[in-house]
Amino acid sequence: MTTIPDITIIGGGIIGLLTARELTMAGARVSILEKNAIGRESSWAGGGILLPIYPWRQPSAISELVRHSLDIYPTLATELRESTGIDPEWSPCGLFISRNPDIEQAIDWCERYSIDYRTEQTPSLDNLNCDPLNPLWLPYIAHARNPRLLKSARRDAENRNVELIEHCDVQNVTVKNGRIVSLTTDRGKRPVGHLTVCAGAWTKTLFERYFSEFAAPEIQPVKGQMLLYDAPPDLLPGMILENDHYLIPRLDGKILVGSSVEHCGFDKSTSEATYRRLKSFAEHLCPALKTMPIITHWAGLRPGTEHGVPFIFRHPNLDNLSVNAGHFRNGLVMAPASARLMADLILGETPITDPEPYRLFAPH
């Protein structure tokens, strides 16, 4: 490189890609370094429901980012599709939550965040074997098809002249006078203007390796396993959430089944026991799936925090370091607002939402 990028981002998932998008729209020159392939970790592996699971049971800091992201997504999906030719398949098909023992909290949350809901009118349950308890139908909640969203976000980054460097492992960080000066990678030494860490489940490991004198964001890997059925279109009326598992119908009919929550370190292997558990759930809830093939079974590592609240902050001790990581199960749904908040903090703009809950030493 003949010039130093304004921002170097470590991590090429949806958080890193959308952060780069926000920064380039403000005129910044951005590079993304990814130790594996762009968009092939947690962002790729999830289900893509654009709402947290039972959001009223989670901290309000999550809901604040979700609220802003839900406002951003329709325009973002359209712009990505039109500018890249790759449809992220943003689909507002609705979410049916079959069992809600805390229905009053659910309704209060929907009203507080202006989420359209129905408690009496529900979608057709003809293909489902469920026993609803205080059912809740959210008719405009969407999902995105993770791999296509990542492909379109990557193409968008390329169109904006973001430098994308894959299979690039950071080996050392040089710090002088409270500033990061350069990164040493297996692809050469790189000068740094501002460094933003969007490394997901690997963020804490990176801090412990290269910034050991400073407190690290408490982010741990949490494995999730999923299945995908080959099914005809319109088998399901929308997304279905029952207890801790869900079914997501893609536009082409394929049905995604999720997911497990496993604290087992950096292990991305699948297991027969989880396969059987997800299969049993799916085929009990939707008996028609018994006759349909399972295409694939995979696992990914979510960047987990204690309460699911991400870290989005400028570092208090290193002037040109910031972090946008730790979104746990809600990386896709919080990504647009998280990216904008990160860009606001880096550029000194008025933040899209109060940044206090996402700072390094706030409860997460």
C-alpha positions as CSV (number, residue, x, y, z in Angstrom):
1,M,0.0,0.0,0.0
2,T,1.2,3.5,-0.8
3,T,-1.2,5.2,1.7
4,I,-2.2,4.4,5.3
5,P,-5.9,3.5,5.5
6,D,-7.9,5.8,7.7
7,I,-9.5,2.7,9.4
8,T,-8.2,-0.8,9.6
9,I,-10.8,-3.3,10.6
10,I,-9.9,-6.8,12.0
11,G,-12.8,-9.1,11.2
12,G,-14.8,-9.5,8.0
13,G,-18.2,-10.7,9.3
14,I,-21.4,-8.7,9.0
15,I,-20.3,-6.3,11.8
16,G,-17.0,-5.5,10.1
17,L,-18.5,-5.2,6.6
18,L,-21.3,-2.9,7.7
19,T,-18.9,-0.8,9.8
20,A,-16.8,-0.4,6.8
21,R,-19.8,0.6,4.8
22,E,-20.7,3.4,7.3
23,L,-17.2,4.7,7.4
24,T,-16.7,4.7,3.6
25,M,-20.0,6.6,3.2
26,A,-18.4,9.3,5.4
27,G,-15.4,9.4,3.1
28,A,-12.9,7.2,5.0
29,R,-10.4,4.8,3.4
30,V,-11.0,1.4,5.0
31,S,-9.1,-1.9,5.0
32,I,-10.6,-5.2,6.4
33,L,-8.2,-8.0,7.5
34,E,-9.8,-11.4,8.0
35,K,-8.0,-14.4,9.3
36,N,-10.2,-16.8,7.4
37,A,-12.6,-16.1,4.5
38,I,-14.8,-13.0,4.5
39,G,-18.2,-13.6,6.0
40,R,-17.7,-17.3,6.8
41,E,-17.9,-17.4,10.6
42,S,-20.8,-16.6,13.0
43,S,-22.5,-14.2,10.5
44,W,-22.7,-17.0,7.9
45,A,-23.8,-19.7,10.4
46,G,-26.8,-18.1,12.0
47,G,-30.5,-18.2,11.1
48,G,-31.0,-14.6,10.2
49,I,-34.1,-13.8,12.3
50,L,-34.2,-10.0,12.5
51,L,-35.4,-10.0,16.1
52,P,-33.9,-11.4,19.3
53,I,-35.4,-14.5,20.8
54,Y,-37.9,-13.2,23.4
55,P,-36.5,-9.7,23.4
56,W,-38.5,-8.6,26.4
57,R,-36.4,-11.0,28.5
58,Q,-33.2,-9.3,27.5
59,P,-31.5,-6.0,28.5
60,S,-32.9,-2.8,27.0
61,A,-29.5,-2.0,25.5
62,I,-30.2,-4.9,23.0
63,S,-33.6,-3.5,22.2
64,E,-32.2,0.0,21.5
65,L,-29.9,-1.3,18.8
66,V,-32.6,-3.6,17.5
67,R,-35.1,-0.7,17.2
68,H,-32.7,1.3,15.1
69,S,-31.7,-1.7,13.0
70,L,-35.3,-2.5,12.1
71,D,-35.7,1.0,10.8
72,I,-32.5,0.7,8.7
73,Y,-32.9,-2.8,7.2
74,P,-35.6,-2.3,4.5
75,T,-33.5,0.5,2.9
76,L,-30.2,-1.3,3.5
77,A,-31.5,-4.5,1.8
78,T,-32.8,-2.6,-1.2
79,E,-29.6,-0.7,-1.6
80,L,-27.5,-3.8,-1.4
81,R,-29.6,-5.6,-3.9
82,E,-29.7,-2.8,-6.4
83,S,-26.0,-1.9,-6.1
84,T,-24.6,-5.4,-6.1
85,G,-27.1,-7.5,-8.0
86,I,-27.1,-10.0,-5.0
87,D,-30.4,-10.2,-3.2
88,P,-29.9,-10.6,0.6
89,E,-33.5,-12.0,0.7
90,W,-34.8,-9.7,3.4
91,S,-38.2,-11.2,3.9
92,P,-40.8,-9.7,6.2
93,C,-42.7,-13.0,6.5
94,G,-43.6,-12.6,10.2
95,L,-42.8,-14.4,13.3
96,F,-45.2,-16.6,15.3
97,I,-44.3,-17.3,18.9
98,S,-46.4,-20.1,20.1
99,R,-45.9,-20.1,23.9
100,N,-45.6,-16.9,25.9
101,P,-46.1,-17.4,29.7
102,D,-45.0,-13.7,30.0
103,I,-47.4,-12.4,27.5
104,E,-48.0,-9.1,29.3
105,Q,-44.3,-8.3,29.2
106,A,-44.2,-9.3,25.5
107,I,-47.1,-6.9,24.7
108,D,-45.5,-4.1,26.7
109,W,-42.3,-4.6,24.8
110,C,-44.0,-4.5,21.5
111,E,-45.9,-1.3,22.3
112,R,-42.8,0.4,23.7
113,Y,-40.8,-0.3,20.6
114,S,-43.6,0.1,18.1
115,I,-43.7,-3.5,16.9
116,D,-46.9,-4.5,15.3
117,Y,-48.4,-7.6,17.0
118,R,-51.5,-9.8,17.2
119,T,-52.7,-11.9,20.1
120,E,-56.0,-13.2,18.6
121,Q,-55.4,-13.2,14.9
122,T,-52.7,-15.8,14.0
123,P,-51.4,-17.3,10.8
124,S,-52.7,-20.6,9.6
125,L,-51.4,-23.5,11.8
126,D,-52.6,-26.2,9.5
127,N,-49.2,-27.8,8.9
128,L,-48.1,-27.4,12.5
129,N,-48.4,-29.6,15.6
130,C,-48.3,-27.1,18.4
131,D,-50.2,-26.3,21.5
132,P,-50.2,-22.5,21.8
133,L,-50.1,-20.7,25.1
134,N,-50.8,-17.0,24.8
135,P,-49.6,-17.0,21.2
136,L,-48.1,-13.9,19.7
137,W,-48.0,-13.1,16.0
138,L,-45.5,-10.4,14.8
139,P,-46.6,-10.1,11.2
140,Y,-43.8,-7.8,9.9
141,I,-40.7,-9.3,11.5
142,A,-38.3,-10.2,8.8
143,H,-35.4,-12.6,8.2
144,A,-32.4,-12.3,5.9
145,R,-30.6,-15.2,4.2
146,N,-27.2,-14.9,5.9
147,P,-24.9,-16.2,3.1
148,R,-26.6,-13.9,0.6
149,L,-26.5,-10.9,2.9
150,L,-22.8,-11.5,3.5
151,K,-22.1,-11.9,-0.3
152,S,-24.0,-8.7,-1.1
153,A,-22.3,-6.8,1.8
154,R,-18.9,-8.0,0.5
155,R,-19.6,-6.9,-3.0
156,D,-20.8,-3.6,-1.7
157,A,-17.5,-3.2,0.2
158,E,-15.6,-4.0,-3.0
159,N,-17.7,-1.4,-4.9
160,R,-16.7,1.2,-2.3
161,N,-13.0,0.4,-2.7
162,V,-12.6,-1.2,0.7
163,E,-9.4,-3.2,0.7
164,L,-10.4,-6.8,1.6
165,I,-7.5,-9.1,2.7
166,E,-8.5,-12.6,3.5
167,H,-6.5,-15.4,5.2
168,C,-4.5,-12.7,7.0
169,D,-3.3,-13.5,10.5
170,V,-2.2,-10.7,12.8
171,Q,1.1,-11.7,14.5
172,N,2.0,-8.6,16.4
173,V,0.8,-5.1,17.2
174,T,3.2,-2.2,17.7
175,V,2.1,0.5,20.2
176,K,3.9,3.7,20.9
177,N,2.9,6.6,23.2
178,G,-0.7,5.3,23.6
179,R,-1.3,4.7,19.9
180,I,-1.2,1.7,17.7
181,V,1.4,2.3,15.0
182,S,1.3,-0.8,12.9
183,L,0.3,-4.5,12.6
184,T,2.6,-7.3,11.7
185,T,0.7,-10.0,9.8
186,D,1.7,-13.1,7.8
187,R,1.0,-10.9,4.7
188,G,3.5,-8.2,5.8
189,K,3.7,-5.2,8.0
190,R,0.8,-2.7,7.8
191,P,0.7,0.9,9.2
192,V,-2.4,1.8,11.2
193,G,-4.4,5.1,11.3
194,H,-7.2,3.8,13.4
195,L,-7.8,0.1,14.3
196,T,-11.3,-1.3,14.9
197,V,-11.7,-4.8,16.2
198,C,-14.7,-6.6,14.9
199,A,-13.4,-10.1,15.5
200,G,-16.4,-11.7,17.1
201,A,-15.7,-14.7,19.4
202,W,-12.0,-14.2,18.8
203,T,-11.9,-10.6,20.2
204,K,-10.9,-11.4,23.8
205,T,-8.1,-13.8,22.5
206,L,-6.8,-11.0,20.3
207,F,-6.7,-8.6,23.3
208,E,-5.0,-11.1,25.6
209,R,-2.4,-11.7,23.0
210,Y,-1.6,-8.1,21.8
211,F,-3.0,-5.8,24.5
212,S,-2.4,-7.8,27.6
213,E,-1.7,-4.8,29.8
214,F,-5.3,-3.5,29.2
215,A,-8.6,-5.0,30.2
216,A,-10.1,-7.3,27.5
217,P,-13.8,-7.4,26.5
218,E,-15.3,-10.4,28.1
219,I,-16.4,-12.3,25.0
220,Q,-16.6,-16.1,24.9
221,P,-17.3,-18.5,22.0
222,V,-20.8,-20.1,22.2
223,K,-21.4,-22.8,19.7
224,G,-24.7,-23.1,17.8
225,Q,-25.8,-26.0,15.6
226,M,-28.4,-25.9,12.8
227,L,-30.1,-28.1,10.2
228,L,-31.5,-27.2,6.8
229,Y,-34.4,-29.1,5.1
230,D,-35.2,-29.2,1.5
231,A,-38.9,-28.3,1.4
232,P,-41.4,-26.8,-1.0
233,P,-42.3,-23.1,-0.8
234,D,-45.1,-22.0,1.4
235,L,-45.0,-25.0,3.7
236,L,-44.9,-22.6,6.7
237,P,-46.8,-19.3,7.1
238,G,-43.8,-17.6,8.5
239,M,-41.1,-18.1,11.1
240,I,-42.1,-20.2,14.0
241,L,-40.6,-19.9,17.5
242,E,-41.5,-22.6,20.1
243,N,-39.7,-22.6,23.4
244,D,-36.0,-22.5,22.6
245,H,-36.1,-23.6,19.0
246,Y,-37.4,-22.2,15.7
247,L,-38.1,-22.9,12.0
248,I,-37.3,-20.3,9.3
249,P,-38.7,-20.7,5.8
250,R,-36.5,-19.3,3.1
251,L,-38.0,-17.8,-0.1
252,D,-37.2,-21.0,-2.1
253,G,-38.9,-23.2,0.5
254,K,-35.9,-24.5,2.3
255,I,-36.5,-24.6,6.1
256,L,-33.8,-23.8,8.6
257,V,-34.0,-25.4,12.1
258,G,-32.1,-23.8,15.0
259,S,-30.4,-24.0,17.3
260,S,-28.2,-25.2,20.2
261,V,-26.4,-23.1,22.8
262,E,-23.2,-24.8,23.8
263,H,-20.3,-23.5,25.9
264,C,-17.4,-25.6,24.6
265,G,-14.6,-23.2,23.6
266,F,-13.5,-22.9,20.0
267,D,-15.0,-26.2,18.9
268,K,-17.0,-26.0,15.7
269,S,-17.7,-29.7,15.3
270,T,-21.2,-31.0,14.9
271,S,-22.7,-33.8,17.1
272,E,-25.1,-36.6,16.4
273,A,-27.0,-35.9,19.7
274,T,-27.7,-32.3,18.7
275,Y,-28.7,-33.4,15.1
276,R,-31.2,-35.8,16.6
277,R,-32.6,-33.2,19.0
278,L,-33.1,-30.5,16.3
279,K,-34.6,-33.1,13.9
280,S,-37.0,-34.3,16.5
281,F,-38.1,-30.8,17.3
282,A,-38.6,-29.9,13.6
283,E,-40.5,-33.0,12.7
284,H,-42.7,-32.9,15.8
285,L,-43.6,-29.3,15.2
286,C,-44.0,-29.7,11.4
287,P,-44.8,-33.4,10.7
288,A,-44.5,-32.8,6.9
289,L,-40.8,-32.5,7.3
290,K,-40.6,-36.2,8.1
291,T,-40.7,-37.0,4.4
292,M,-38.2,-34.3,3.4
293,P,-34.4,-34.6,3.2
294,I,-32.0,-32.8,5.5
295,I,-29.5,-31.0,3.2
296,T,-26.9,-30.1,5.7
297,H,-26.0,-29.8,9.4
298,W,-23.4,-27.2,10.6
299,A,-22.1,-25.3,13.6
300,G,-20.8,-21.8,14.2
301,L,-19.3,-19.8,17.1
302,R,-21.3,-16.9,18.4
303,P,-19.5,-14.1,20.3
304,G,-21.2,-14.5,23.7
305,T,-21.3,-11.9,26.5
306,E,-22.9,-12.5,29.9
307,H,-26.2,-10.8,29.1
308,G,-25.9,-10.6,25.3
309,V,-25.0,-6.8,25.2
310,P,-22.2,-6.1,22.7
311,F,-19.1,-4.0,23.2
312,I,-19.1,-0.9,21.0
313,F,-16.6,1.7,22.2
314,R,-13.4,3.7,21.7
315,H,-10.7,2.3,24.0
316,P,-10.1,4.5,27.1
317,N,-6.3,3.9,27.0
318,L,-5.4,3.5,23.3
319,D,-6.3,6.6,21.4
320,N,-6.8,5.0,18.0
321,L,-8.4,1.6,19.0
322,S,-12.1,0.8,19.0
323,V,-14.2,-2.4,19.3
324,N,-17.5,-3.5,17.8
325,A,-18.0,-7.2,18.9
326,G,-19.8,-9.5,21.3
327,H,-23.3,-9.5,19.7
328,F,-24.0,-13.1,20.8
329,R,-27.1,-14.4,19.0
330,N,-28.1,-11.1,17.6
331,G,-25.3,-10.1,15.3
332,L,-27.4,-9.8,12.1
333,V,-30.3,-7.9,13.7
334,M,-28.1,-5.5,15.6
335,A,-25.5,-5.0,12.9
336,P,-26.8,-1.9,11.0
337,A,-27.2,0.1,14.2
338,S,-24.0,-1.2,15.8
339,A,-22.1,-0.2,12.6
340,R,-23.6,3.2,12.6
341,L,-22.9,3.7,16.4
342,M,-19.3,2.6,15.9
343,A,-18.8,5.0,13.0
344,D,-20.4,7.8,15.0
345,L,-17.9,7.2,17.8
346,I,-14.9,7.0,15.5
347,L,-15.9,10.1,13.5
348,G,-17.0,12.2,16.5
349,E,-20.6,12.4,15.3
350,T,-23.7,12.5,17.4
351,P,-24.3,8.8,18.2
352,I,-27.4,7.0,16.9
353,T,-28.1,5.9,20.5
354,D,-26.7,6.3,23.9
355,P,-23.2,4.6,23.8
356,E,-22.9,4.2,27.6
357,P,-24.3,0.6,27.8
358,Y,-21.8,-0.6,25.3
359,R,-18.6,0.8,26.8
360,L,-15.7,-1.5,28.0
361,F,-16.5,-1.3,31.7
362,A,-20.3,-1.3,31.5
363,P,-22.2,-4.5,32.4
364,H,-22.5,-6.8,29.4
